[in-house]
Amino acid sequence: MKQTEEKTEDKIEEKTEKKFKINIHVILIAAIVCVLGVAAIQLIRWNRGETIALDPNEDTSEFDIEVLDELIPMSPSDYEGHQFDDETTVLLLGNGDLAMSRVDENGLDKQIAELAGVTVYNASFPYPTLATRNLAMIEQNYPDDIYSLTYLTDAICSGDFSEIDRVTDTYHADGNFTQDAARVLKAVDYDNLDVIVIMYDASDYFQGRAIENPKDDEERCTIVGSLNYSIRRLKETYPYVRIIVSSLFYTEGKDIDGIVYDPDQKDAGNGTLSNYFYNALNTCTDLSVSYLDNFYGTINQNNYKQYVDLTEDFGYIKLTDEGRALLAKRIAYAINKYPQDK
């Protein structure tokens, strides 16, 4: 009888254990199904996305590009002991539309003067490049090298403008734009000058000027060498003058067959257009002078058709009225960024 009871108890325990095991399996399966179900619901929601209402009139241009301005204040030691007057005077050195628009009512120089509230001397020449064509001046080959930045710097720092006058009278006796620039260059009171703005367009790229010579960082016929040579001498001679390099801006290129190309993608022999931009930026940063980004921040690949006049070949890169207004606004901003430097 006792054995029978023990057997009966063993069977009851065995059945209970089996039922318990079955319940655990069911619970686990149910948990897995729940997890999969929740994951499936979340995945469906994620695939559907979220409806976001956009304001079509909202200005989002500030998020389209990264502007690479490097606007650097001067060190107080640079102008220590210098007596400034009440007038802020700015000298413009460059080429292209900066020179050719000087006769227009909405000329780039006039707009800069009005927007910045300064007196502007425009000594920009129509066709030279930042870098020279030749390593040394070869007058018979290309007399306009005399109007490139390094030769202008030599004249400004020495006070001797005779060679510029001679070349101008010999080769540009009837060139009003060149004659005017040469006169302005001599008329500036450099002892009371406050700012020099250097702005050459993309002509260095299109005319095949070299970017740099690693063995000579002041080689005139490279853009890096030209900036190094000129800025170092200007700072040495006129340490109290703030220097702003206003970068080239974007425009399209055309080959000899008239086919349009993107100069930021085409290596014309010395690099793409952005190579010129970045090398100038790095040079100015090394020299601790301000660099204004027009390549991304003003007239860029997305908007240049509105701001560059592409209707015909003018022999230089011509800006539209809107382009001049936009560029003048940016340069005026850079001039007035650190008013305490005056």
KOLBAMAR-57670 format. One record per residue (C-alpha): x, y, z; residue in three letters. Coordinates in steps of 0.02 Angstrom, whole numbers, padded with zeros to 5 digits, always signed. Last residue first. Example, Ala and Ser with C-alpha at 12.3 -4.5 7.8 and 13.67 -1.06 7.14 Angstrom:
BEGIN
+00684-00053+00357SER+00615-00225+00390ALA
This chain:
BEGIN
+02091+05122-01864LYS+02117+04945-01799ASP+01973+04980-01678GLN+01855+04970-01827PRO+01883+04781-01836TYR+01752+04709-01955LYS+01730+04876-02045ASN+01841+04835-02193ILE+01778+04655-02201ALA+01595+04710-02206TYR+01635+04838-02340ALA+01714+04698-02442ILE+01559+04590-02424ARG+01439+04730-02470LYS+01545+04778-02620ALA+01541+04597-02682LEU+01351+04589-02672LEU+01325+04758-02755ALA+01450+04718-02891ARG+01366+04553-02927GLY+01193+04630-02932GLU+01253+04758-03060ASP+01325+04615-03161THR+01509+04574-03147LEU+01634+04567-03290LYS+01777+04444-03296ILE+01897+04520-03422TYR+01916+04524-03611GLY+01731+04566-03625PHE+01682+04397-03698ASP+01493+04401-03711GLU+01329+04381-03615THR+01412+04296-03467LEU+01398+04443-03345ASP+01438+04367-03175VAL+01315+04390-03030TYR+01159+04293-03077GLN+01253+04156-03169LYS+01371+04143-03020TYR+01237+04076-02899ASN+01275+03893-02865ASN+01458+03887-02913GLN+01499+04033-02801ASN+01494+04222-02795ILE+01498+04278-02613THR+01539+04153-02475GLY+01608+04005-02573TYR+01735+04087-02688PHE+01717+04260-02609ASN+01808+04213-02450ASP+01888+04367-02371LEU+02065+04339-02307TYR+02137+04446-02168SER+02323+04451-02136VAL+02422+04341-02017SER+02556+04294-02145LEU+02525+04107-02122ASP+02338+04138-02137THR+02368+04240-02295CYS+02467+04098-02372THR+02339+03966-02324ASN+02199+04066-02404LEU+02300+04098-02562ALA+02335+03912-02576ASN+02152+03873-02546TYR+02087+03987-02684PHE+02214+03935-02815TYR+02179+03752-02780ASN+01993+03793-02789SER+02016+03849-02969LEU+02093+03683-03017THR+02279+03648-03026GLY+02432+03710-03117ASN+02404+03644-03291GLY+02222+03691-03321ALA+02160+03561-03198ASP+01974+03552-03232LYS+01850+03519-03092GLN+01841+03690-03010ASP+01861+03766-03182PRO+01692+03693-03232ASP+01680+03689-03421TYR+01588+03781-03559VAL+01627+03734-03739ILE+01674+03884-03845GLY+01792+03785-03955ASP+01944+03868-03879ILE+01885+03816-03706ASP+01762+03912-03599LYS+01771+03930-03410GLY+01636+03965-03282GLU+01649+04093-03144THR+01686+04082-02958TYR+01758+04223-02855PHE+01939+04267-02820LEU+01983+04312-02642SER+01982+04479-02554SER+02152+04496-02470VAL+02137+04621-02328ILE+02289+04715-02264ILE+02279+04834-02115ARG+02404+04976-02126VAL+02500+05013-01964TYR+02649+04906-02016PRO+02681+05015-02170TYR+02857+04973-02231THR+02874+04800-02152GLU+02693+04756-02176LYS+02699+04808-02359LEU+02860+04711-02384ARG+02793+04550-02309ARG+02628+04569-02400ILE+02708+04590-02570SER+02835+04449-02568TYR+02721+04321-02485ASN+02573+04365-02596LEU+02675+04357-02755SER+02760+04197-02703GLY+02594+04111-02668VAL+02523+04172-02833ILE+02675+04117-02931THR+02770+04223-03058CYS+02846+04334-02923ARG+02941+04196-02833GLU+02932+04235-02648GLU+02916+04059-02577ASP+03065+03998-02677ASP+03105+03812-02678LYS+02924+03756-02659PRO+02877+03864-02810ASN+02693+03907-02801GLU+02527+03923-02892ILE+02588+03945-03070ALA+02499+04066-03186ARG+02401+03980-03323GLY+02305+04126-03395GLN+02136+04057-03341PHE+02196+04019-03165TYR+02281+04187-03139ASP+02129+04272-03216SER+02016+04209-03075ALA+01994+04384-03000ASP+02122+04489-02909TYR+02074+04582-02751MET+02199+04662-02632ILE+02120+04781-02506VAL+02242+04899-02420ILE+02179+04986-02263VAL+02225+05138-02157ASP+02329+05255-02264LEU+02392+05411-02174ASN+02577+05391-02209ASP+02532+05316-02378TYR+02458+05480-02440ASP+02389+05412-02602VAL+02411+05517-02760ALA+02544+05407-02842LYS+02432+05254-02855LEU+02287+05363-02911VAL+02384+05428-03061ARG+02435+05252-03116ALA+02255+05191-03099ALA+02190+05334-03205ASP+02318+05303-03343GLN+02274+05118-03347THR+02088+05151-03359PHE+02111+05290-03487ASN+02220+05189-03603GLY+02275+05311-03737ASP+02457+05322-03682ALA+02450+05140-03633HIS+02611+05064-03700TYR+02744+05198-03683THR+02658+05315-03560ASP+02608+05170-03447THR+02780+05089-03457VAL+02864+05253-03410ARG+02742+05295-03271ASP+02760+05122-03193ILE+02949+05140-03202GLU+02943+05313-03122SER+02834+05263-02974PHE+02972+05273-02843ASP+02898+05288-02668GLY+03002+05137-02617SER+02862+05041-02530CYS+02726+05089-02653ILE+02836+05061-02807ALA+02898+04890-02750ASP+02721+04842-02701THR+02656+04887-02874LEU+02792+04776-02945TYR+02741+04632-02832THR+02555+04651-02865LEU+02555+04646-03054SER+02550+04813-03146TYR+02730+04802-03210ILE+02686+04632-03284ASP+02589+04735-03409ASP+02748+04753-03515PRO+02735+04575-03580TYR+02867+04511-03702ASN+02953+04673-03749GLN+02956+04728-03567GLU+03032+04570-03496ILE+03021+04598-03308MET+03090+04446-03219ALA+03005+04280-03180LEU+02882+04310-03320ASN+02692+04309-03323ARG+02680+04397-03155THR+02568+04334-03015ALA+02414+04429-02960LEU+02363+04451-03141THR+02362+04607-03248PRO+02215+04659-03358TYR+02120+04814-03302PRO+02230+04900-03172PHE+02168+04934-02996SER+02227+05092-02907ALA+02056+05136-02835ASN+02076+05255-02689TYR+01927+05240-02572VAL+01873+05359-02434THR+01768+05268-02305VAL+01586+05247-02253GLY+01591+05059-02280ALA+01435+05053-02389LEU+01472+05215-02481GLU+01656+05183-02514ALA+01626+05002-02564ILE+01489+05058-02683GLN+01602+05186-02765LYS+01742+05060-02787ASP+01628+04930-02867LEU+01559+05054-02991GLY+01375+05096-02976ASN+01394+05265-03061GLU+01512+05184-03185ASP+01685+05253-03225VAL+01774+05142-03098ARG+01688+04986-03168SER+01840+04932-03270MET+01963+04927-03126ALA+01866+04823-03000LEU+01791+04731-03147ASP+01958+04658-03194GLY+02110+04694-03087ASN+02175+04722-02912GLY+02237+04847-02785LEU+02110+04951-02688LEU+02178+05079-02564LEU+02067+05123-02416VAL+02063+05284-02316THR+01976+05306-02148THR+01967+05490-02102GLU+01985+05553-01922ASP+02174+05549-01922ASP+02282+05409-01854PHE+02444+05443-01760GLN+02559+05292-01758HIS+02648+05260-01592GLY+02591+05079-01583GLU+02515+05030-01748TYR+02584+04855-01766ASP+02605+04833-01578SER+02416+04837-01561PRO+02410+04673-01659SER+02294+04682-01807MET+02128+04593-01808PRO+02109+04440-01919ILE+01967+04406-02039LEU+01986+04227-02100GLU+01829+04199-02203ASP+01798+04019-02254LEU+01611+04022-02282VAL+01531+03850-02267GLU+01393+03828-02392ILE+01206+03791-02403ASP+01161+03825-02220PHE+01166+04014-02233GLU+01060+04004-02390SER+00910+03940-02291THR+00801+04095-02313ASP+00622+04040-02273GLU+00493+04079-02407ASN+00452+03898-02446PRO+00416+03867-02260ASP+00437+03681-02234LEU+00314+03568-02140ALA+00395+03406-02087ILE+00303+03240-02107THR+00395+03104-02017GLU+00454+02942-02092GLY+00344+02799-02156ARG+00493+02682-02150ASN+00523+02725-01967TRP+00342+02689-01921ARG+00348+02521-02008ILE+00512+02479-01922LEU+00441+02526-01752GLN+00289+02413-01780ILE+00399+02269-01836ALA+00512+02289-01685ALA+00360+02286-01568VAL+00296+02128-01651GLY+00464+02043-01646LEU+00479+02079-01461VAL+00302+02018-01428CYS+00329+01858-01528VAL+00490+01824-01432ILE+00399+01849-01267ALA+00259+01731-01320ALA+00384+01598-01369ILE+00470+01614-01202LEU+00307+01603-01106ILE+00250+01451-01202VAL+00413+01364-01171HIS+00403+01402-00986ILE+00223+01335-00978ASN+00274+01170-01056ILE+00408+01146-00924LYS+00284+01175-00784PHE+00159+01052-00858LYS+00294+00920-00868LYS+00346+00952-00688GLU+00165+00937-00627THR+00144+00774-00722LYS+00304+00704-00645GLU+00254+00762-00471GLU+00082+00675-00488ILE+00164+00518-00556LYS+00288+00514-00410ASP+00145+00538-00285GLU+00050+00389-00360THR+00206+00283-00356LYS+00234+00329-00173GLU+00053+00288-00131GLU+00066+00118-00216THR+00227+00079-00125GLN+00141+00116+00042LYS+00000+00000+00000MET
